[in-house]
């Protein structure tokens, strides 16, 4: 296990160490890394895994998700921001497989990071929101996750494409398709890759966070997903930000909204990761 030199953050509300560029897997020879925040104190601390967005074709562990680092740090969580393989070079299900590999690796090495392997949750935004929702519906219990938070994730790829009359280019790449036409084969792949297809009883609790003015992923994606999950008797909360668009980075320009969702996020995670 390769760990970059430790950076001690003094003067923070919760002191700890930032460890960067730690390799957790090497699928096909491609190095996948994560950054980890290790809180000081007796521990072990509850752990949160962060999955970035970027339309499945862009982004990294340091993009789009930085506004989440502060509230998780201040709450005393250990947290891990991960990379995963991107389309078009690596279509579905590579991103899912990589995220699951990260979860297993973090569980195995939790003590190294003063983290509690029995108190883990996962948070994803946009494409990362899709990834964590898919895992919530398929493998989260087996992986030991106690909670899943999806920020504005596209939970129904097929329904979204039907509404648009075609696939967006990045989704076509994520599906490994040559074009954006909504063919029978495309519909089959989209359905198989949609979290809503796989929801079932026994899923861990889910929190959805979404703005009503999201032009990239419609707010209705979260409304409909919540309804489907709740019909199965699974706990699924939806936090709606009136007038907010797509992306927590943009929400930083809306201080009241930013403060509200961060407070709710931490409260929700604390309740699910309590001892």
N, C-alpha and C positions, 0 to 999 in steps of 0.2 A: 504494500500500500504506500503510495507516494503522497506525502503531505508537504505543502509549501510552508515556508517559515511562518510562525505565528505572529499575528499582529495584535498587540494588547491595546484595547480601546479604553483609555482612562477618561474619567469624567462623565461617562455615559450613565444614564439612569440605572442600567443594569450592566455592570462590567463583564467582560468576557473576552474571548479570542475569536478572531476571524481566520479561518483556514481556507485557502483557495486552491483551485485546480487539482482536486483530489480525484484520481482515476477510480471509477467504480466498475467499469466494464470495458471490454474491447471487442465488440462484435465485428467479425470480418476484418479485424486488424485496425478498426477505427476507435481511437481513444475517446471515451465518454467521461466527462469530469463533472464535479459538483463543487460548490462552495458551501462551507458550513460555519454557522455561528455557534460557539460553545460557551454557554453561560458559566460564569463563576458560581461558587456556592456548592453546597453539599450534593445536590442532585440525588438521583438522576432526574433530569427535567423532561417534561412532555416535549415531544418532537413534532415538528411540522415540515412537510416536504412541499416545495414550491415548484410549479411547472409553468414555464413561460409560454406566452402566445407567439404569434407571428404567422398565422395562416398556414401552419404546417410546413412552410417553405423558408422561413426566416426566423431570426431571434436566437437568443442564447440565455444562459443562466443569469446574465446581468442586464438584460433588456426587458422593458415593459413592466417588470414586477418590482422594481426598486421601492415604490411607495409602500409595499407590504413589509419590507425589512424592519423599519422602525417600530411599528406597533407590535410585531412579533418579538423583537428584541426587548422592548420595554415591558412586555408581559411576562418575560422570564422564560420563554420557550427556547429550546434548541431548534435551529431551523437549517434546512438544507435546500439550496437552489440548484436544480439539475439541468444538464444538457441532455438532448436526445437527438437521434438522427432525423434529418429533414428530407422532405420530398423536394424535387422529383427523384433524386437519386435513391432515396429510401422511402417507398410508399408504405401505406398501411399494410400490416400492423406494426411496422418497425418502431414508431414512437411509443406505442402501447408497450411493446416488449421491453424497450429501454427503460421506461418509467417503472415497470414492474421489477426490472433488474435492480434499479436504484433503491426501491423500497426494500427488497430482500437484502441488499448490501448494507443499507443503513441499519436494518434490524440486527444483522449479524455483528456489526461493528459499533452498535449504539454506545457501549461503555466507553469507547475511545473518545466519544464526543459528549460525555456526561449526559447522555440521553437515555430515556426509558423506552426500551423496545416494546413494552406492553401498553404504551400510551402514545400512539402515533396517529396523525391525521395528514391529509394531503389537500393542497390548495392549488387550483389552476386557473389561469385567465385566458379567455378567448380560445385559441386552439388548445391551450393547456386545460381550459375548462372542459372541452370535449374529452380530452384524454382522461382526466380524473373522473368524469361522469361515466365514461365507458368502463373504467376500472371499478367504480362503485357498483355497477350493475353486473360485473362478471367475476372479479377476483379479489375484491377488497377484503371480504371476510377472511378468506384463505391467507391473505397477506397481513392480516392483523390490524387493519386500519379501523380506528374508532369513529372517524368522521371524515366527510368529504365536502369541500367547498368549491363550487364552480362559479367563477365570475363570467357572466355573459358568454357561456359556451354554446356552440351549435349542437344541440342534442339530437336533432332530427335532420340528418343530412338529406334524406330523400324528400321529406316534406318541404324543406327549404328549396331544393332544386326544382321541385314541381311548381312551387310558387313563382320561381324566377323563369321557368320555362327552359332552363338549361343549367349546366354546372358552371360555377365560377372557375376560372382557370386554375387557381391554386387548389381547389377541391378536386378537380380532374387530375392534377398532378399527385395529390395525396392518395387518390384511388388507383393510380397507375394507369390512367386512361389516356388515350392519344388525343382525344378531343373533348369538347364541352357539350356535345349532343347528349340528350337524355335518352339513351337507348335502353332496351331491356337489360342488357348486361350492366350498364351503368346503374340502373335502378336496383338491380340485385346487389351490387357491391355497396351502394350507398346505404341500403337497408341493413346489410350485415355490419357496416361500420358505424351505425347510429346507436348511441347509448339507449335511446328510447326503445329500440327493438329488444334489448336484453334485460330490462328492468324486471325485478323479481322480488318475492318475499325474502327476508333475511338480509337485505342490503343494509349497510351502516347508515346512520343519520346523514342527511344531505342538507347543505345550505346553499341556496342559489342567490346570487347578487347581480342585479341587472338594472340598467338605466332605461327609462321609457323612450328616450330619443336616440337609441342606438341604431345607427344606419348600416352597421356592418353585420350584426346578428340581432334580429328582431327580438324585442322583449317577449313576444309571444312564445318564443322558443323555451324560455324558462317557465312561463305560465303553464304551457301545455305539459312540459316535463314534470312539473310539480304535481299537476293533476293526475298524471299517469302513475307516478310513484306513490302518491297518497292513496290511490285506489287499491293498492296492494298492501296497505297498512303500514307502510314505511314512513318514518318521520322525515319530512321534507319541508323546510322553511324557505320562504322567498322574501328577500329584502329588495324592495323596489326603490330606485332613486328617481324621483320625478324630474324630468327635464334633462337628465344626464345622458351623455353619449357613450361612445365605446372607448374603454381604456382607463385604468386607474391613474395613469399619468395625467390624462386630461382632467380627471376628477380633482387633482391637486389644485386646480384653478377655482374649484367650488369648495371653499373651506368648510362650510357647514356640512355638506355631503361627505367630504373626506373624513371629517371628525366622526360623523355618525356611523359610516360603514366600518371604520376601523374599530370603533368601540363595540359595535355589534359583532364583528368578526371575532374579536378577542373574547368577548363574553361567551359566544357560542362555542368556541374552541375550548375554553376553560371548562365549561360544563361537560363537554364530551370527553375531555382528557383528565378529569378529576381522578384522584386516587380511589 
